[in-house]
Amino acid sequence: MTDRLDPREVLEGYRKGVFPMGYLDAPVISWHLPESRGVLPLDAFHTSRSLAHTLKMRKFDVTFDTAFEAVMRACASRGDGEPEETWITEDIIRVYSQLHREGHAHSVEVWVDGTLAGGTYGIHLGGAFFAESKFHSVRDMSKVALASLVARLNESGFQLLDVQYWTRHLSQFGVIEIDRNAYYWRLREALKLNCKF
């Protein structure tokens, strides 16, 4: 536990396989090291028929790193703008926004009719990307953001897309669960690379 995050500590944590989470009802940050880790093999992203149709229709625009903080704040809020139970606190937003300015954190934005409709963000180290959260205010736009992220990482030679935890929702995209030792091996190999986002 800590009462204030430091950007350097955050990067060092990711290098060691741990990540921070905040609490709305307490001014503390906790560090997490799951026994099992959710990862999305970049060569095995699953595109459903409906997502393939959405991507083909192309009724959206995708950008990268143009609205980082807006994506974070959307991930931390419900569609009606009211905060829900979230670990994305103001301290988290402050530190990750600084890491974004330094080139260590990136966002994917999906726009519909000029309005931010979906997105995702995360940390980049070497050939590893640590996805933190995603959101949508228009149906399927968080899925478009994830598909766009995977395409970008594949184009740039990344080896690891860490999504922290396996969930039934994420499994539809090909997310698998691996044990801690297997995760550490993948992380070490990915950190040896020097990929550009």
N, C-alpha and C positions, 0 to 999 in steps of 0.2 A: 504494500500500500504506500501511496505517496500523496501529498496534498497539492502538488503542482508538477506539471509535466515539463520536461526539457526536451527540445527537439533532438539533441544528440543522444539522450537516453532512449528515445523512441527508436531511432535508427539502430542503435546497439541492441535493443530488445528484439527487433525483427531479425537481425543477424543471428540471434541465439534462439529464435523460434518462439519468442513470447510477444504478446501484444497487449496494449492497454485498453481499459474500458472505464468510462466514467459513470457517475450516478447523479441523477437529478436531485435526489433528496439528501445528498451528503457531499461535502467538498473534498472527496477523495478519488483517487485513481487506483484501480487494481490491475495487476498484471496476470495474464492467463497463459497457461501452457497445457493444452488439452492432451489427454492420453491418446486420443485418436484425432486425426486431422482430416478435414475436408479439402480435397484438391480436385481441380478440373484438368485432366490430361488434355493438353492443347491439341493433340492429334485426334481427340475423340469427342469433340464437342458435338452434342446431338441437337440437330435442328428439327423440330416437329414440323408436320405438314402445315399447320396454321402459321407458325413462325416463318417458314419458308415463303408462304404466300404473302405475309406482311412485308418481308424483306424485298420480295419481288415487286410489290406494288409501289414501294419507295415513296410513300406519302409523308416523308419526314426528311430532316437534314441531320447529319451527324457531325459534330465538331469535337475537338480534343483540347483540353486545357484553356477553354475560353470563359468558363463560368464555374471555377472550382468551388468557391465558397457557397455559391448558390446551390450547387449539387449537394454539398454537405448538409446545408440547412434543410433542403428538401428531404434528404434521407432521414433527418432527425425529426421531421414533422409529419403529421397526417396530411391528407389531401386538403383538409379544411384549414390548414395552417396552425392548428393547435398542437402543442408538443404532446407526444405520447410517451410511454415508457421507453426510454432510449438511453443508450450509453454515449451518445454523441453530444457531449456537454460543450459549453462555451470554451472551456480550457482545451478540450479535444480539437474544436474548430480552430482555435488560435494557433495551436502547435502544428496541426496538419496544413493549415494555410501558409504558415511560415515555411514548412517543408516543401510545399508546392512552389513557393517563390524561389526556393533554392534548387528546384529541379528534381526533388526526391519523391514528390507526390503528384499524381495525375488524375485527371477526370475525363470522362466521356459524357458528352451532352447530346441529347436527342431533342430536336425542336420540331414542333408541329405548328404550322402557320405562324412562325416567329416566336412561339412561346415554348419555354423549357418544359418538356413533357415527360422526360425520363433521363436517367443517368446513373453512373456509378463512379466510384473513385477508389484510390488505393495508393500504396507505397511501392516504389520501384527501387530495387537494389540488385545490381549485376544482371543476371538473367532470370530474376524472380520478381513476380508482381503479387502483392498481397492485397487482394480485393477486400474492401471494408464493408460496403453497403451499397444498395441500389434502391431506386425509387421509380415510380411512374405516376403521372396524373392522367395519362391517356393510355388506354389498354394496350398492353404488349410492348410499351416503349422501354421498360426496364430490360425486357428480353432483347430488344434491338440494341440497347446499350451493351449488354453482355456479349452478344454476338459480334458487335463492332470491336469490343475490347479484345476478344479472342483472335479476331482477324489481325488486329494491330500487333498483338504479341507474337503471333506466328510469323508475320512479315518481318519482324525485328529479331527473330531467332531466340526468343525467350524459351526457357525450359520448364518453369514452374509457375502455375497460377494457384495460389493458396486462397481458399475461401473460408478458412478457419474451421467451420463445422459442417458436417454432412447434415442435410435436411431432406425430407421427402420432396419438397419443392425444388431444391437444387439438383436432386438426382435426375430430374427430367432432362437436364442439360448434359449429363454424363459425369457429374461430380461423384467421386468415390471417396471412401474412408480408408485411410492407411494408419498404421500404428506409428508411434513416436519415432522409433528407430528408422523406419523406412522414410519418414518425413525428413529427419535430420540428414539422411544420405542425399535425398533429392535437393534439400536446401543447400548443402555444402557444394554440390555439383553446380547448381544454378548460380551461386555467388561467385564462382570462378569466372563467369562470363562478364563481358562488358557491353551489354546491349543498350541501345538507344531506344527510348520509348517512341 
